Amino acid sequence: MESFRFKFPYRVGVADINYGGHVANSAVLNIFQDARIGYLAEFGPYSEVDLGGCGLIMPEAHVYFRAEMFLGDEIQIGVCCKELKRSSFVLIYRIERSGLLTAEGETPLICFDYQAHKPCRMPKEFRQALLRFDPL
């Protein structure tokens, strides 16, 4: 977790639990999203729908489960940028409970013009703010 400048605390709630009594697959993606929203807000007035001229779209997501998580667990999610291109970037995530790795993953994110319904170039100010906060 040391390599992650941004860390997001989270307490596993009842809505995160599946019939097996542990955190559901879909809940991990929601946890990633909560952490991603916090990450974007950390270095500017940014959100998934407003990067200063466009929003984001996620074409795929990868989750790797390493250990179970349970109701009431206090977990910490690390988020950082792994790759930056003209119109996209990749965020990686690490979830730990008391120092134990429980899940990790990554989400490619594409800058998207929701009015034109097509990908677009990343806003310059967002790119600069991202690189200042999380140098690659």
N, C-alpha and C positions, 0 to 999 in steps of 0.2 A: 504494500500500500504506500510505501515511501515514495515511489515514483509518480504518484498521483498528487498533483497540486490541489485539485478539487476533491473534497470528500463530503458526502451527503449522508447524514444519519437517517435511519428509518426503523420504525418498529413494526414488525409483522403483525397485521391485523387479521381478523376473522375472514374478511373478504379475500384474503390472499391464500387461504387454505383450501385444499381439495379434499375429496372423499378419502384419500389415503392418509390424511392427518398432517400433511406437510405442505409447503408452499407449492402452488400449482405452476405449471409451465407458463401459462398466460400471465400469471401474477408477476413473474420475473420481468417480462417485457414492460409491464406497467411500472414496476420499480425502476427499471432503466429509464423510462420516460420521465418519471418524477425527478430522477437525478439529472437527466439531460436538461430539463426545464431549469433546474437550479444552476447547472453549469452555464447555460447561456445567459442567465440573468446575472451571474457573478462578474462578468467582465463588460457589461453594457446593458442598455435597455433592450435586450434581445429576447425573442421568444421563437417558438417553432413556426409561428405564423407571421412574424415580422423580424427580419434580419436587417431592416433598414432599406426596404424596397422589394423584398420577396420573402417567401416562406421556405419551409423545408418539406420534402417528401422522402419517405424511407422505402426503398425498393426491396429490401430484404433485411433480415435480422438473424443473428447467430447467438445462441445461448449454449453454454457448456456447463452442465451441472457437476459439481464436485462433492457436495455433501448436502444432506437435508437441512431445511430451515423449518422452524415450527412457530406456532402461535406465540406471540409475545417476545420472540427473539429481537434483540437490539442488534441491528446490522449496520454496516457502513459500506457505502458504495463509492468507489473511486471512479472518476471519469477523466479521460484525457483524449486529446486528438492524436491520432496515429498517422494520418495521411491527409494532405491538403492538395487539391487540384483547382482548376479554374472555376468549376461549377459545383464541386462536391468536396466532402471531407468524410473521414471515418472516425467515429468515436469508439473507444474501447472502454469496457466497464469491468470492475472487479468488486465482488461482494464478499465481505468477510464478517464473521461473527466471532468476536473475541480473538481476532488474529487468525482464525481458521478460514481458509478459502472455501466458500460455499458455491459460488457460481461466477462465471466470467462470460464476456461476450463482446460483440461488436455490432455496430449499425452503420452502414454507409448512408450518408445523407446528401441529397441533391437539392441545390437551390432551385426553387420552383416558383414561377409566376402564376399564381392562382387565377388571375384575371384572364391571361392568355392561355392557361392550361398547358404550359410547356416549361421545360427546364430553362434556366437562365444563368448568366454569369453571376458569381458571388459578388455582393457589394463590397467595394474596396474598403470602406470603413470597418465593416464586419471582419473582413480578412485581417486587417491590421490589428484590430482589437483582439482577435483570437490568437494571433501570433505573439502579441505582447503578453497575453495571459498564459499561454500554453505553447512556448517555443518548441518546434519539432526537432 
